[in-house]
Amino acid sequence: MTTPAPKRRLPRGRHEHILRELELRGSVRAAAIAAELGVTEVTIRRDLIELEKLGKLARVHGGAISIAAPEAPRAGKSLAGLVLPTGASHYPDVVRGAESASPSLRARVVLASSNYSLATEQRHLERLIKLGVDGIILAPTLRDRTLDELAGALSRLSVPVVLLERRLEASSALARYDWVRTDHARGAELAVEHLVELGHGAVGLALLDRTPTAPSIREGYGRAVAALGLRSAPVVSLPKTEDDPDAAAAELSRFLDECMAAGVRGAVVHTDFHAAHLLEIAIDRGVRVPEEFSIVAYDDENAQLAIVPLTAVSPPGRELGRLAMSTLFERIQAEDEAELAPRHISLVPRLNVRRSSGPPPSDR
């Protein structure tokens, strides 16, 4: 007796892709799916046969439709564009937050990165509109353009837009848009307040100025120093390490020198990477952290992985993404969008206390 050949198991990834597209659009074409996945139509037709046997879909000429509407494709999910300047920093958490809100909103997220380029951002926006998105979440590039120019660009979009992680109060033209962002100024205040509660009478600041976050951190730091009556301490602007790693190391080294010479034994450092680098410089010099110098990082992407786990201000990336999605879809689903007042939402970061912060030496 001949043993039957084992049934061929088709890759789960193709099945999942087909079912996602079917849920989104109500129908799929074998040719389109084959082109998207880089396989033959024959392979996709076999997938459709297998999925039909499992009761997942109904095959029709050239493709398949949802079994929930075998006579005609049902309405698909909504599409939301998400345009971010980069995949680094806390933006991966923003994406995860947006995705976590998607199932309940019956939405699919399409992600694009502008790399802080106006031309790339515009190209992505045009592409998303052509794709048929119902709305866009945008962390706009502000470099090389004014807020009024940004307002002009947004006014030409045909779908609702929620703006992400930008301070836009200076433009009345942008006030009509929904904003969701982190209150980075308050985050900086939390960092300074933490060190003061430990007994520090002065707190330094090392800041990566070439980021949209930096002005708010600088503002919050200055506000806390004034409100708490702290004595003056070194404040430095750091260069990007990818531009000149040696310059960044030299600036951090000089910052530590100035702090130690001024009797300042605590500092807020933006970003995690720079805070970890300052920690290494201190250790190499025999300066113990936190016994002789306390460090609070700003970002909390990798702060816990430093040689001495870093106390850090943690922006609420996931919550930011989730709120941006729900705000966008409330706007999309409104019968009369004009009746909805603009939502300007600011989220306060949290402070994660770890081992890099403690009382100044005199209090030990």
N, C-alpha and C positions, 0 to 999 in steps of 0.2 A: 504493500500500500504506500502510495506516494504521499509524503508529508507536504501539506500546502505551504507555499512560500509565505513567510510572515508578512503581514500587512505593512506597507511602507508608512512610516510616521513622518508627517510633514512638519517642518520647523514651526514652532509655536509663534515665533515672531511674525511670520507672514499672516497667520490666522488672526493674531491680535490686531495687526494693522488693518486687515480687511474689515474686521468687526468694528473697529473704531471709526473707519470711514463710513461704514454702513450706518452706524448710530448717528454720525454727524450729518450725513446727506440723505439717508433713506434709500440710496441705491449706489451701486458701484459698477464701473465698467472694467472688464478684465484687461483691456488694452492699457487703460490709464494706470491701473494698479501695477501691471507688469513693468511699465515704464518707470514708475516711481521706485520700485524695488530692484530694478535692474535684472529681472528674470524674464523668461519667455511667457507668452500668453498661455501656452499649454500647461505650464506649471501652475499658473493662477487658476485656470479652469479646473485642474485637479483639486486645488485647494477648495474651490467653490463646491465641487461635488462632495468632498469630505465634510465641509461645514453644513451642507444641506442634509446629509445623512444624520448629522448630530442635531438637526432641528434649529440651526442658528440663522438660516436665511432661506430664501426661495430663489432658485436660479431662473433667469429669463434670458432671452437672446442677447448675447454679448456681455452678460454680467449677472447681477443678482440684485434683489430688493429685500427689504426687511420683511420678516414674516408677520410683523404687526400690521402691515398694509400690503398684502400680496397683490392687490390690483393696481396700486399706484404708490410711488415713493412718498413716504411721509416727510413732513418738514424736518430739516436737519437741525443740528445744534447751531447756536450762534458762534461766530468767530470773533475772537478778541486779539488784536495786535498788541504786542508788548515790546517796545523799543527802548533799550537800555544803552548807556554809553560803553559798558564793558561787562564782561562776565566775572570780573574780579570783585574784591572787597565784599560788601554785604549783599551784593545783587543776587548771587545764587539763592540766598534765603528769600529774597523778594520773589524770585521766580517760583520757588517751592510754595510760598504762601499763595500766589496767584493760582497755581495749579490745584492747591488744596481746596480752593473755593469753586473751582470749575465744575465738578460733578453736580453740586446742588444747583448751580446756575444753568446747567445744560449748556456748557460753553467749552470751546476748545481754544487753547492759547497758541498763538503763532509768535515765536520769539525772534528778534533781530537785534544786532549790536551795531551802534553807530561809530564806535571807537573814537568818540569825541570829534567826529568829522561832520561838518554841516552838510556837505555834499552827500555823504553816505547816509546820514539821517534822512535827508529829503528823498533819496532814492528808495529807502526802505518804506517811507510813508506812502509814496506813490505806488509801490509794489503791493503794499497791504490793501490799499483802496481798490486796486485792480483785482486783487484776490477776492474781494467782497467782504472784508471784515465789517462787523457791525459797530465797532468802537475801538479806540486805541488808548493804551496806557503809555505815556511817554515821559521819560526822564530827559528833557531836552538839553542839547548842547548849547551852552551860553557863551562859549568862547567865540570871539570874533563877530558877535552880533548883539544888538541891544534888545531889551525886553519888548520894546515896541515892534521891532522886526520879527521877534518870535510871535507876538500877537498877530501880526499880519500873516505870517505863514500858517498859523493855526486857523485863522478865519477862512482860509481857502480849502480846508478839509471838509468833506461832506458827511463825516460821522462824528459822534460825540468823542471828546478827548478828556482823559483825566491826567493831570500833570503830577509827576512823582519827584520827590526829594529835591525841590528847588524853592528858594525864597523869592517870591514874586510880588511882594507888597508894593514895590516901587512903580509898578505899572498898573494903572487903573484899567487898561484894556484887557489885562489878564484876569481881573477880578471876577469875570463872569464864568471862568472855567473852574472845574473842581480840582482841588489840590489835595494830595495826601503826602505827608512828609514827616521826617523825624525832627524833633525839637533838639537840634544839636547844641544850641546855646545852653539849654537846660542840662544836657548831658555833660558839658564842660563844667557847669556849676556843681553838679553832683560829684565830679572828680575832685574839685578843689575843696568842697565841703568835707568830703571823706578824709582828706589829709589834714585839714584843720581840726576835725574831731579827734584825730590821733595825736594832736598837739603841735602840728607844724604852724609856725608863724609866718612862713613865706613859702610860696610854691612857684617853681619855674614852669615854663611852657616851651616845648619844642614842637613845631607845627609844620606839616607839609602844606605849604600855602597854595600850591598849584592844584587844588581840588575844590569842587563846589562846596564841600563841607567846611573848609577851613575858616571862612569869614564868620560863620556862626560859632565855631569853637572859640575863636579869638574873642568874639563879643561876649560869650558866656563866661569865659575866663576873666576878662576885664571886669565884668559885672560882679562876679564873686569876690575878686580881690578888693574892689571898692566897698562892697557891702559888708565884708568881714574885717575890713581895716587891716589887711595884710601889708607887711613892708614889701618894698620893691624886690623883684627877683628877675633873673635872666629870662628873656623871651627871644627865641631865635626862629628864623624861617629856614626850613630844611630843603635841600635840593632833592630832586627825584633820583633815587639810586640807579635807575636804569640809564639816566643821562650821564651820571658821573659818580660811580660807587665810592671812589676815594674822597670826593668832595663831601659826600654825605657822612662818611665816617669821620672826616676831619671836623665837620661842623658839630657832630654829636660829641666828639672828644672835647672840643672847645667849650661846648655847653656844660659838660660835666665839670670842667676846670672852673668855669665862671660860677657855677652853683656852689662848689666846694669852697672857693675863695670867699664867696659872699655869705657863707654860713647857711646856705639854703640846702636842706636835706630831703627835699621831695619835689617831684616834677610830674606833670602831665605830658605825655608824649603821643603824638599822632603821626604815624599809625602803629599798629601792632608790630610791624616789621622793624620800624625805627626804634620802638620801645625795647624790643628784644635785642637789637644791635647795641643800644645804650647799656643794657644790662650786661652784655658780653664785655663791653669796654670797661665797665666798672669792675667786673670780676677780674679781668686781666690786670687791672691796677691794684688789686687787693682791696677794693672798696666793697664791703659786704652789703648785700641787698636782702632784707630791708634794714638790717641793723644800723648801717651808716648812711644809707640813701634809699628812699622809697620811690617807686615808679608806678604810675597809673597809666595804662595804655588806653588809646581810644580806637575802637572798632570791634575788638573781641572776635576776630576771625580765627586767629591761631594763638591768642595770648596764653591759653592754658598749656601750650606745648613748649613754652620757653624753659630755659634751664631752671629758673625759678618761676613757677607759674605766676603770670602777671595779673594783678588786679586790673580790671578793664571796664570801660563804659561800653555797653552792648546795645547798639541800635536795634529796634524791633523789626528786623527785615521781614520775617514771615507774616507778622500782623500787618505790616505795611502793604505787602502784596495782596493779602486777603481783603483788606479794606479797599484797596484800589479797584480790585475786581468787582466787589459788591457795589461800590459807588458807581462804577462804569455801567453795570447792568441795571441798576435802578434808573440811570439816565436813559439807557437804551429802551427799557420797557415802559417808560412813562408815556401815557397817551398824549400828553402835552408837555414836552420837555421844558418849555418856557415857564411852566408853573412850578418847577422844582428850583428852589433857591440853591445857588452854588454852595458846595460843601468844601470848606477849608479846614482840613483835619491835620492836627499836629500830634504826634505820638511821642511820649517821653521815654528815653532810653532807660535801661536799668544798669546798676553798678554791680558787677560780679567781683566780690572781694576774694582775693587769693593770697598768696604768700609774699608778694613783692611790696606790700605797703605795711608800715608799722610806725610807732612813735619815733620822733627824732632822737638821736643818741643821748641827749641830756636828760631825757625822760625815762631812760631804761634803767 
